[in-house]
Amino acid sequence: MAIKYKRSILPWLKENGYNTTRLRREKLFGEATIQAFRMGKPIAFSGLDKLCSMLNCKVEDIIEYVPDEEDK
């Protein structure tokens, strides 16, 4: 996968007052998205949009393109 998170998302959210209990209780993200954050897997653009809003950042602060060996 060539798109990667620049930081671990769940600790970053927690630094900003969003623990997993709050994410679930307020229905900010579903369980599948929370699991994707844990595993470093991609999420939908709508999720990235919400993440940018919650963290007050840009998409490029969250993800980056890193070519796979086979892409080089």
mmCIF file as gemmi writes it, N, C-alpha and C atoms, coordinates in Angstrom:
data_model
loop_
_atom_site.group_PDB
_atom_site.id
_atom_site.type_symbol
_atom_site.label_atom_id
_atom_site.label_alt_id
_atom_site.label_comp_id
_atom_site.label_asym_id
_atom_site.label_entity_id
_atom_site.label_seq_id
_atom_site.pdbx_PDB_ins_code
_atom_site.Cartn_x
_atom_site.Cartn_y
_atom_site.Cartn_z
_atom_site.occupancy
_atom_site.B_iso_or_equiv
_atom_site.pdbx_formal_charge
_atom_site.auth_seq_id
_atom_site.auth_asym_id
_atom_site.pdbx_PDB_model_num
ATOM 1 N N . MET Axp A 1 ? 0.848 -1.169 0 1 0 ? 1 A 1
ATOM 2 C CA . MET Axp A 1 ? 0 0 0 1 0 ? 1 A 1
ATOM 3 C C . MET Axp A 1 ? 0.897 1.235 0 1 0 ? 1 A 1
ATOM 4 N N . ALA Axp A 2 ? 0.64 2.168 -0.872 1 0 ? 2 A 1
ATOM 5 C CA . ALA Axp A 2 ? 1.504 3.327 -1.02 1 0 ? 2 A 1
ATOM 6 C C . ALA Axp A 2 ? 1.036 4.538 -0.211 1 0 ? 2 A 1
ATOM 7 N N . ILE Axp A 3 ? -0.212 4.564 0.22 1 0 ? 3 A 1
ATOM 8 C CA . ILE Axp A 3 ? -0.71 5.654 1.056 1 0 ? 3 A 1
ATOM 9 C C . ILE Axp A 3 ? -0.587 5.217 2.518 1 0 ? 3 A 1
ATOM 10 N N . LYS Axp A 4 ? 0.104 6.03 3.313 1 0 ? 4 A 1
ATOM 11 C CA . LYS Axp A 4 ? 0.345 5.67 4.713 1 0 ? 4 A 1
ATOM 12 C C . LYS Axp A 4 ? 0.017 6.856 5.621 1 0 ? 4 A 1
ATOM 13 N N . TYR Axp A 5 ? -0.358 6.533 6.858 1 0 ? 5 A 1
ATOM 14 C CA . TYR Axp A 5 ? -0.575 7.574 7.847 1 0 ? 5 A 1
ATOM 15 C C . TYR Axp A 5 ? 0.77 8.107 8.315 1 0 ? 5 A 1
ATOM 16 N N . LYS Axp A 6 ? 0.864 9.408 8.491 1 0 ? 6 A 1
ATOM 17 C CA . LYS Axp A 6 ? 2.099 10.01 8.988 1 0 ? 6 A 1
ATOM 18 C C . LYS Axp A 6 ? 2.268 9.796 10.491 1 0 ? 6 A 1
ATOM 19 N N . ARG Axp A 7 ? 1.153 9.675 11.2 1 0 ? 7 A 1
ATOM 20 C CA . ARG Axp A 7 ? 1.153 9.464 12.649 1 0 ? 7 A 1
ATOM 21 C C . ARG Axp A 7 ? 0.141 8.395 12.985 1 0 ? 7 A 1
ATOM 22 N N . SER Axp A 8 ? 0.247 7.84 14.178 1 0 ? 8 A 1
ATOM 23 C CA . SER Axp A 8 ? -0.778 6.925 14.674 1 0 ? 8 A 1
ATOM 24 C C . SER Axp A 8 ? -2.01 7.764 14.994 1 0 ? 8 A 1
ATOM 25 N N . ILE Axp A 9 ? -3.131 7.395 14.402 1 0 ? 9 A 1
ATOM 26 C CA . ILE Axp A 9 ? -4.334 8.222 14.483 1 0 ? 9 A 1
ATOM 27 C C . ILE Axp A 9 ? -4.976 8.211 15.875 1 0 ? 9 A 1
ATOM 28 N N . LEU Axp A 10 ? -5.152 7.057 16.476 1 0 ? 10 A 1
ATOM 29 C CA . LEU Axp A 10 ? -5.846 7.007 17.762 1 0 ? 10 A 1
ATOM 30 C C . LEU Axp A 10 ? -5.124 7.79 18.866 1 0 ? 10 A 1
ATOM 31 N N . PRO Axp A 11 ? -3.805 7.681 19.014 1 0 ? 11 A 1
ATOM 32 C CA . PRO Axp A 11 ? -3.136 8.523 20.026 1 0 ? 11 A 1
ATOM 33 C C . PRO Axp A 11 ? -3.272 10.02 19.707 1 0 ? 11 A 1
ATOM 34 N N . TRP Axp A 12 ? -3.236 10.358 18.435 1 0 ? 12 A 1
ATOM 35 C CA . TRP Axp A 12 ? -3.378 11.751 18.016 1 0 ? 12 A 1
ATOM 36 C C . TRP Axp A 12 ? -4.776 12.271 18.383 1 0 ? 12 A 1
ATOM 37 N N . LEU Axp A 13 ? -5.786 11.445 18.116 1 0 ? 13 A 1
ATOM 38 C CA . LEU Axp A 13 ? -7.148 11.822 18.507 1 0 ? 13 A 1
ATOM 39 C C . LEU Axp A 13 ? -7.252 11.986 20.027 1 0 ? 13 A 1
ATOM 40 N N . LYS Axp A 14 ? -6.638 11.058 20.753 1 0 ? 14 A 1
ATOM 41 C CA . LYS Axp A 14 ? -6.69 11.113 22.214 1 0 ? 14 A 1
ATOM 42 C C . LYS Axp A 14 ? -6.044 12.394 22.739 1 0 ? 14 A 1
ATOM 43 N N . GLU Axp A 15 ? -4.936 12.825 22.123 1 0 ? 15 A 1
ATOM 44 C CA . GLU Axp A 15 ? -4.283 14.084 22.496 1 0 ? 15 A 1
ATOM 45 C C . GLU Axp A 15 ? -5.24 15.27 22.338 1 0 ? 15 A 1
ATOM 46 N N . ASN Axp A 16 ? -6.215 15.111 21.434 1 0 ? 16 A 1
ATOM 47 C CA . ASN Axp A 16 ? -7.171 16.172 21.15 1 0 ? 16 A 1
ATOM 48 C C . ASN Axp A 16 ? -8.527 15.934 21.82 1 0 ? 16 A 1
ATOM 49 N N . GLY Axp A 17 ? -8.563 15.028 22.797 1 0 ? 17 A 1
ATOM 50 C CA . GLY Axp A 17 ? -9.757 14.826 23.597 1 0 ? 17 A 1
ATOM 51 C C . GLY Axp A 17 ? -10.756 13.807 23.07 1 0 ? 17 A 1
ATOM 52 N N . TYR Axp A 18 ? -10.338 12.996 22.11 1 0 ? 18 A 1
ATOM 53 C CA . TYR Axp A 18 ? -11.239 12.005 21.519 1 0 ? 18 A 1
ATOM 54 C C . TYR Axp A 18 ? -10.725 10.594 21.79 1 0 ? 18 A 1
ATOM 55 N N . ASN Axp A 19 ? -11.122 9.992 22.901 1 0 ? 19 A 1
ATOM 56 C CA . ASN Axp A 19 ? -10.745 8.603 23.136 1 0 ? 19 A 1
ATOM 57 C C . ASN Axp A 19 ? -11.738 7.688 22.393 1 0 ? 19 A 1
ATOM 58 N N . THR Axp A 20 ? -11.461 6.406 22.354 1 0 ? 20 A 1
ATOM 59 C CA . THR Axp A 20 ? -12.311 5.501 21.58 1 0 ? 20 A 1
ATOM 60 C C . THR Axp A 20 ? -13.725 5.414 22.138 1 0 ? 20 A 1
ATOM 61 N N . THR Axp A 21 ? -13.872 5.55 23.439 1 0 ? 21 A 1
ATOM 62 C CA . THR Axp A 21 ? -15.21 5.547 24.033 1 0 ? 21 A 1
ATOM 63 C C . THR Axp A 21 ? -16.017 6.723 23.504 1 0 ? 21 A 1
ATOM 64 N N . ARG Axp A 22 ? -15.409 7.879 23.471 1 0 ? 22 A 1
ATOM 65 C CA . ARG Axp A 22 ? -16.103 9.064 22.963 1 0 ? 22 A 1
ATOM 66 C C . ARG Axp A 22 ? -16.423 8.918 21.472 1 0 ? 22 A 1
ATOM 67 N N . LEU Axp A 23 ? -15.476 8.384 20.705 1 0 ? 23 A 1
ATOM 68 C CA . LEU Axp A 23 ? -15.712 8.189 19.272 1 0 ? 23 A 1
ATOM 69 C C . LEU Axp A 23 ? -16.938 7.32 19.031 1 0 ? 23 A 1
ATOM 70 N N . ARG Axp A 24 ? -17.072 6.262 19.826 1 0 ? 24 A 1
ATOM 71 C CA . ARG Axp A 24 ? -18.226 5.36 19.689 1 0 ? 24 A 1
ATOM 72 C C . ARG Axp A 24 ? -19.501 6.001 20.222 1 0 ? 24 A 1
ATOM 73 N N . ARG Axp A 25 ? -19.441 6.534 21.429 1 0 ? 25 A 1
ATOM 74 C CA . ARG Axp A 25 ? -20.626 7.081 22.095 1 0 ? 25 A 1
ATOM 75 C C . ARG Axp A 25 ? -21.254 8.213 21.282 1 0 ? 25 A 1
ATOM 76 N N . GLU Axp A 26 ? -20.413 9.105 20.742 1 0 ? 26 A 1
ATOM 77 C CA . GLU Axp A 26 ? -20.918 10.238 19.963 1 0 ? 26 A 1
ATOM 78 C C . GLU Axp A 26 ? -21.088 9.899 18.481 1 0 ? 26 A 1
ATOM 79 N N . LYS Axp A 27 ? -20.839 8.634 18.15 1 0 ? 27 A 1
ATOM 80 C CA . LYS Axp A 27 ? -20.971 8.148 16.772 1 0 ? 27 A 1
ATOM 81 C C . LYS Axp A 27 ? -20.153 8.986 15.777 1 0 ? 27 A 1
ATOM 82 N N . LEU Axp A 28 ? -18.937 9.324 16.209 1 0 ? 28 A 1
ATOM 83 C CA . LEU Axp A 28 ? -18.042 10.081 15.352 1 0 ? 28 A 1
ATOM 84 C C . LEU Axp A 28 ? -17.414 9.178 14.293 1 0 ? 28 A 1
ATOM 85 N N . PHE Axp A 29 ? -17.046 7.959 14.715 1 0 ? 29 A 1
ATOM 86 C CA . PHE Axp A 29 ? -16.54 6.934 13.805 1 0 ? 29 A 1
ATOM 87 C C . PHE Axp A 29 ? -17.101 5.597 14.244 1 0 ? 29 A 1
ATOM 88 N N . GLY Axp A 30 ? -17.367 4.729 13.274 1 0 ? 30 A 1
ATOM 89 C CA . GLY Axp A 30 ? -17.84 3.39 13.57 1 0 ? 30 A 1
ATOM 90 C C . GLY Axp A 30 ? -16.696 2.478 13.968 1 0 ? 30 A 1
ATOM 91 N N . GLU Axp A 31 ? -17.051 1.296 14.434 1 0 ? 31 A 1
ATOM 92 C CA . GLU Axp A 31 ? -16.047 0.325 14.882 1 0 ? 31 A 1
ATOM 93 C C . GLU Axp A 31 ? -15.086 -0.062 13.763 1 0 ? 31 A 1
ATOM 94 N N . ALA Axp A 32 ? -15.584 -0.202 12.545 1 0 ? 32 A 1
ATOM 95 C CA . ALA Axp A 32 ? -14.718 -0.585 11.416 1 0 ? 32 A 1
ATOM 96 C C . ALA Axp A 32 ? -13.653 0.48 11.159 1 0 ? 32 A 1
ATOM 97 N N . THR Axp A 33 ? -14.015 1.736 11.255 1 0 ? 33 A 1
ATOM 98 C CA . THR Axp A 33 ? -13.053 2.824 11.043 1 0 ? 33 A 1
ATOM 99 C C . THR Axp A 33 ? -12.049 2.873 12.182 1 0 ? 33 A 1
ATOM 100 N N . ILE Axp A 34 ? -12.509 2.688 13.399 1 0 ? 34 A 1
ATOM 101 C CA . ILE Axp A 34 ? -11.599 2.67 14.544 1 0 ? 34 A 1
ATOM 102 C C . ILE Axp A 34 ? -10.595 1.522 14.394 1 0 ? 34 A 1
ATOM 103 N N . GLN Axp A 35 ? -11.064 0.374 13.948 1 0 ? 35 A 1
ATOM 104 C CA . GLN Axp A 35 ? -10.163 -0.763 13.703 1 0 ? 35 A 1
ATOM 105 C C . GLN Axp A 35 ? -9.177 -0.438 12.583 1 0 ? 35 A 1
ATOM 106 N N . ALA Axp A 36 ? -9.643 0.243 11.547 1 0 ? 36 A 1
ATOM 107 C CA . ALA Axp A 36 ? -8.749 0.64 10.45 1 0 ? 36 A 1
ATOM 108 C C . ALA Axp A 36 ? -7.643 1.556 10.981 1 0 ? 36 A 1
ATOM 109 N N . PHE Axp A 37 ? -7.989 2.484 11.879 1 0 ? 37 A 1
ATOM 110 C CA . PHE Axp A 37 ? -6.976 3.339 12.495 1 0 ? 37 A 1
ATOM 111 C C . PHE Axp A 37 ? -5.954 2.501 13.251 1 0 ? 37 A 1
ATOM 112 N N . ARG Axp A 38 ? -6.429 1.532 14.018 1 0 ? 38 A 1
ATOM 113 C CA . ARG Axp A 38 ? -5.531 0.67 14.806 1 0 ? 38 A 1
ATOM 114 C C . ARG Axp A 38 ? -4.548 -0.086 13.915 1 0 ? 38 A 1
ATOM 115 N N . MET Axp A 39 ? -5.044 -0.532 12.775 1 0 ? 39 A 1
ATOM 116 C CA . MET Axp A 39 ? -4.241 -1.375 11.892 1 0 ? 39 A 1
ATOM 117 C C . MET Axp A 39 ? -3.508 -0.586 10.808 1 0 ? 39 A 1
ATOM 118 N N . GLY Axp A 40 ? -3.691 0.727 10.785 1 0 ? 40 A 1
ATOM 119 C CA . GLY Axp A 40 ? -3.02 1.553 9.782 1 0 ? 40 A 1
ATOM 120 C C . GLY Axp A 40 ? -3.586 1.375 8.387 1 0 ? 40 A 1
ATOM 121 N N . LYS Axp A 41 ? -4.836 0.954 8.306 1 0 ? 41 A 1
ATOM 122 C CA . LYS Axp A 41 ? -5.473 0.724 7.005 1 0 ? 41 A 1
ATOM 123 C C . LYS Axp A 41 ? -6.198 1.984 6.544 1 0 ? 41 A 1
ATOM 124 N N . PRO Axp A 42 ? -6.418 2.091 5.235 1 0 ? 42 A 1
ATOM 125 C CA . PRO Axp A 42 ? -7.07 3.295 4.7 1 0 ? 42 A 1
ATOM 126 C C . PRO Axp A 42 ? -8.539 3.397 5.11 1 0 ? 42 A 1
ATOM 127 N N . ILE Axp A 43 ? -9.022 4.637 5.121 1 0 ? 43 A 1
ATOM 128 C CA . ILE Axp A 43 ? -10.428 4.903 5.403 1 0 ? 43 A 1
ATOM 129 C C . ILE Axp A 43 ? -10.999 5.711 4.24 1 0 ? 43 A 1
ATOM 130 N N . ALA Axp A 44 ? -12.304 5.884 4.227 1 0 ? 44 A 1
ATOM 131 C CA . ALA Axp A 44 ? -12.98 6.63 3.162 1 0 ? 44 A 1
ATOM 132 C C . ALA Axp A 44 ? -12.625 8.117 3.239 1 0 ? 44 A 1
ATOM 133 N N . PHE Axp A 45 ? -12.781 8.801 2.118 1 0 ? 45 A 1
ATOM 134 C CA . PHE Axp A 45 ? -12.521 10.24 2.081 1 0 ? 45 A 1
ATOM 135 C C . PHE Axp A 45 ? -13.41 11 3.059 1 0 ? 45 A 1
ATOM 136 N N . SER Axp A 46 ? -14.623 10.547 3.24 1 0 ? 46 A 1
ATOM 137 C CA . SER Axp A 46 ? -15.512 11.214 4.198 1 0 ? 46 A 1
ATOM 138 C C . SER Axp A 46 ? -14.934 11.119 5.609 1 0 ? 46 A 1
ATOM 139 N N . GLY Axp A 47 ? -14.288 10.011 5.922 1 0 ? 47 A 1
ATOM 140 C CA . GLY Axp A 47 ? -13.624 9.857 7.216 1 0 ? 47 A 1
ATOM 141 C C . GLY Axp A 47 ? -12.421 10.778 7.349 1 0 ? 47 A 1
ATOM 142 N N . LEU Axp A 48 ? -11.661 10.922 6.253 1 0 ? 48 A 1
ATOM 143 C CA . LEU Axp A 48 ? -10.523 11.843 6.269 1 0 ? 48 A 1
ATOM 144 C C . LEU Axp A 48 ? -11.003 13.272 6.471 1 0 ? 48 A 1
ATOM 145 N N . ASP Axp A 49 ? -12.116 13.611 5.835 1 0 ? 49 A 1
ATOM 146 C CA . ASP Axp A 49 ? -12.704 14.939 5.99 1 0 ? 49 A 1
ATOM 147 C C . ASP Axp A 49 ? -13.051 15.192 7.454 1 0 ? 49 A 1
ATOM 148 N N . LYS Axp A 50 ? -13.699 14.235 8.092 1 0 ? 50 A 1
ATOM 149 C CA . LYS Axp A 50 ? -14.092 14.365 9.496 1 0 ? 50 A 1
ATOM 150 C C . LYS Axp A 50 ? -12.849 14.446 10.379 1 0 ? 50 A 1
ATOM 151 N N . LEU Axp A 51 ? -11.848 13.626 10.071 1 0 ? 51 A 1
ATOM 152 C CA . LEU Axp A 51 ? -10.606 13.622 10.848 1 0 ? 51 A 1
ATOM 153 C C . LEU Axp A 51 ? -9.916 14.99 10.77 1 0 ? 51 A 1
ATOM 154 N N . CYS Axp A 52 ? -9.858 15.558 9.579 1 0 ? 52 A 1
ATOM 155 C CA . CYS Axp A 52 ? -9.248 16.885 9.41 1 0 ? 52 A 1
ATOM 156 C C . CYS Axp A 52 ? -9.982 17.923 10.25 1 0 ? 52 A 1
ATOM 157 N N . SER Axp A 53 ? -11.289 17.841 10.258 1 0 ? 53 A 1
ATOM 158 C CA . SER Axp A 53 ? -12.086 18.777 11.041 1 0 ? 53 A 1
ATOM 159 C C . SER Axp A 53 ? -11.826 18.591 12.544 1 0 ? 53 A 1
ATOM 160 N N . MET Axp A 54 ? -11.809 17.367 13.002 1 0 ? 54 A 1
ATOM 161 C CA . MET Axp A 54 ? -11.609 17.085 14.425 1 0 ? 54 A 1
ATOM 162 C C . MET Axp A 54 ? -10.212 17.476 14.899 1 0 ? 54 A 1
ATOM 163 N N . LEU Axp A 55 ? -9.206 17.269 14.043 1 0 ? 55 A 1
ATOM 164 C CA . LEU Axp A 55 ? -7.822 17.538 14.417 1 0 ? 55 A 1
ATOM 165 C C . LEU Axp A 55 ? -7.348 18.918 13.968 1 0 ? 55 A 1
ATOM 166 N N . ASN Axp A 56 ? -8.234 19.639 13.264 1 0 ? 56 A 1
ATOM 167 C CA . ASN Axp A 56 ? -7.911 20.971 12.747 1 0 ? 56 A 1
ATOM 168 C C . ASN Axp A 56 ? -6.604 20.941 11.949 1 0 ? 56 A 1
ATOM 169 N N . CYS Axp A 57 ? -6.585 20.084 10.934 1 0 ? 57 A 1
ATOM 170 C CA . CYS Axp A 57 ? -5.391 19.925 10.124 1 0 ? 57 A 1
ATOM 171 C C . CYS Axp A 57 ? -5.784 19.7 8.663 1 0 ? 57 A 1
ATOM 172 N N . LYS Axp A 58 ? -4.784 19.532 7.819 1 0 ? 58 A 1
ATOM 173 C CA . LYS Axp A 58 ? -4.988 19.261 6.398 1 0 ? 58 A 1
ATOM 174 C C . LYS Axp A 58 ? -4.766 17.771 6.141 1 0 ? 58 A 1
ATOM 175 N N . VAL Axp A 59 ? -5.284 17.303 5.023 1 0 ? 59 A 1
ATOM 176 C CA . VAL Axp A 59 ? -5.123 15.888 4.657 1 0 ? 59 A 1
ATOM 177 C C . VAL Axp A 59 ? -3.643 15.513 4.616 1 0 ? 59 A 1
ATOM 178 N N . GLU Axp A 60 ? -2.821 16.407 4.081 1 0 ? 60 A 1
ATOM 179 C CA . GLU Axp A 60 ? -1.391 16.091 3.969 1 0 ? 60 A 1
ATOM 180 C C . GLU Axp A 60 ? -0.698 16.013 5.327 1 0 ? 60 A 1
ATOM 181 N N . ASP Axp A 61 ? -1.339 16.473 6.393 1 0 ? 61 A 1
ATOM 182 C CA . ASP Axp A 61 ? -0.809 16.29 7.742 1 0 ? 61 A 1
ATOM 183 C C . ASP Axp A 61 ? -1.083 14.873 8.254 1 0 ? 61 A 1
ATOM 184 N N . ILE Axp A 62 ? -2.048 14.188 7.633 1 0 ? 62 A 1
ATOM 185 C CA . ILE Axp A 62 ? -2.494 12.874 8.089 1 0 ? 62 A 1
ATOM 186 C C . ILE Axp A 62 ? -1.892 11.74 7.273 1 0 ? 62 A 1
ATOM 187 N N . ILE Axp A 63 ? -1.91 11.88 5.949 1 0 ? 63 A 1
ATOM 188 C CA . ILE Axp A 63 ? -1.433 10.797 5.08 1 0 ? 63 A 1
ATOM 189 C C . ILE Axp A 63 ? -0.334 11.282 4.15 1 0 ? 63 A 1
ATOM 190 N N . GLU Axp A 64 ? 0.421 10.31 3.637 1 0 ? 64 A 1
ATOM 191 C CA . GLU Axp A 64 ? 1.457 10.606 2.659 1 0 ? 64 A 1
ATOM 192 C C . GLU Axp A 64 ? 1.559 9.457 1.671 1 0 ? 64 A 1
ATOM 193 N N . TYR Axp A 65 ? 2.11 9.752 0.514 1 0 ? 65 A 1
ATOM 194 C CA . TYR Axp A 65 ? 2.334 8.737 -0.509 1 0 ? 65 A 1
ATOM 195 C C . TYR Axp A 65 ? 3.774 8.254 -0.374 1 0 ? 65 A 1
ATOM 196 N N . VAL Axp A 66 ? 3.931 6.958 -0.183 1 0 ? 66 A 1
ATOM 197 C CA . VAL Axp A 66 ? 5.25 6.325 -0.105 1 0 ? 66 A 1
ATOM 198 C C . VAL Axp A 66 ? 5.223 5.188 -1.117 1 0 ? 66 A 1
ATOM 199 N N . PRO Axp A 67 ? 5.984 5.315 -2.215 1 0 ? 67 A 1
ATOM 200 C CA . PRO Axp A 67 ? 5.94 4.274 -3.239 1 0 ? 67 A 1
ATOM 201 C C . PRO Axp A 67 ? 6.379 2.912 -2.719 1 0 ? 67 A 1
ATOM 202 N N . ASP Axp A 68 ? 5.671 1.875 -3.146 1 0 ? 68 A 1
ATOM 203 C CA . ASP Axp A 68 ? 6.085 0.503 -2.841 1 0 ? 68 A 1
ATOM 204 C C . ASP Axp A 68 ? 7.342 0.198 -3.637 1 0 ? 68 A 1
ATOM 205 N N . GLU Axp A 69 ? 8.076 -0.808 -3.223 1 0 ? 69 A 1
ATOM 206 C CA . GLU Axp A 69 ? 9.283 -1.205 -3.937 1 0 ? 69 A 1
ATOM 207 C C . GLU Axp A 69 ? 8.987 -1.503 -5.408 1 0 ? 69 A 1
ATOM 208 N N . GLU Axp A 70 ? 7.849 -2.138 -5.654 1 0 ? 70 A 1
ATOM 209 C CA . GLU Axp A 70 ? 7.506 -2.496 -7.03 1 0 ? 70 A 1
ATOM 210 C C . GLU Axp A 70 ? 7.134 -1.284 -7.875 1 0 ? 70 A 1
ATOM 211 N N . ASP Axp A 71 ? 6.792 -0.156 -7.232 1 0 ? 71 A 1
ATOM 212 C CA . ASP Axp A 71 ? 6.458 1.072 -7.951 1 0 ? 71 A 1
ATOM 213 C C . ASP Axp A 71 ? 7.674 1.869 -8.339 1 0 ? 71 A 1
ATOM 214 N N . LYS Axp A 72 ? 8.815 1.567 -7.713 1 0 ? 72 A 1
ATOM 215 C CA . LYS Axp A 72 ? 10.038 2.348 -7.969 1 0 ? 72 A 1
ATOM 216 C C . LYS Axp A 72 ? 10.704 1.928 -9.261 1 0 ? 72 A 1
